Amino acid sequence: MSANRPLAERMRPVNLDDYTGQKHLVGEGAVLRKMIESGNLSSLILWGPPGVGKTTLARIIANTLERPFYTLSAVSSGVKDVREVIEKAKKQQFFNRPNPILFIDEIHRFSKSQQDSLLGAVEDGTITLIGATTENPSFEVISPLLSRCQVYILEPLSKDELQEIVDSAIQKDTELKQKKITIKEYNALFRFSGGDARKLLNALELSVLSETDENIEITDEKVTSCLQKNLTRYDKQGEMHYDIISAFIKSIRGSDPDAAVYWLARMIEGGEDVKFIARRLLILAAEDIGLANPNALLLAQSTFDAVHQIGYPESRIVLSECTIYLATSPKSNSAYLAIDEAQALVRRTGNLSVPLHIR
């Protein structure tokens, strides 16, 4: 394996026997394992926190079943990309090839129209859909698509499973095997990973690379010292961007102003575009506070305007004020639910005529 690839990628399992965690799904005799081994795979959605093996499991399923595998990220793909995959799948049917698996990462980020574009192909079996999401699919995936998929919940990795992943990397990775590595303490690795196997292996790799000796001892103190320098790392195009904005929104929604301001500070320190933050506050004011406090939308709009006029660093104060106000406001999503239900009714009933008495 290439040393240029991250450790997490080098250690990605390729079969169920090497897969760590989720025994309730893929352990011996478990429901999903039986489905995979039988070859009768229905479309499914894998729901769980980051780094617990959703993408890896999808790849293992495709590899085990020897099915063509297409992958799309909901962050960067659209209806056009979905249709291209469906067309490729239809062409393969002429050659009696097995139906491909379409894996969509972060499927909750697909809009309703994007999700709608999957329905026909999932319904007739042109593709087998595997969606991965960190959000509750009952709220984020449209009902017609959800009804055509099995939902499987992936659980956070336990400390024993995280330790198993670390030990396996040290014993099996081509690069790490060249060094004599002793793990004296695991707690800091576990803490910095937050239960995310990918972050765990990244933390291990950074800790190893920071040492110059061939004989390496990993301790909590060394891991903390090495990783402390990376705490404010914030990739505006990557997963951390979405993790932190999600934590920010959920903290406001959960009426926790302290947590909300903390996540706001993380974004600001990481160089996030303050206009992006202001837009999210504007959306949240209408969607999650709504009629419970109509003034919230006015303040969010004023914040949006102010941020555009004054920029950073002064805009951080305006954003903080708005964040605290929204977090401490009463919450109501009635407007959001009402328009969603009304649109669903329109799609079901079509262009009904206007009643005479209100023309």
Helices and strands as residue ranges (DSSP letters): H 7-10, G 16-18, H 23-26, H 31-38, E 44-47, H 54-65, E 69-73, H 79-93, E 101-105, G 107-109, H 112-116, H 119-123, E 128-133, H 137-140, H 143-146, E 150-153, H 159-172, G 176-178, E 180-183, H 187-193, H 197-209, E 215-218, H 220-228, H 239-253, H 257-269, H 274-284, I 285-289, G 290-292, H 295-310, H 315-328, H 334-349, G 356-358
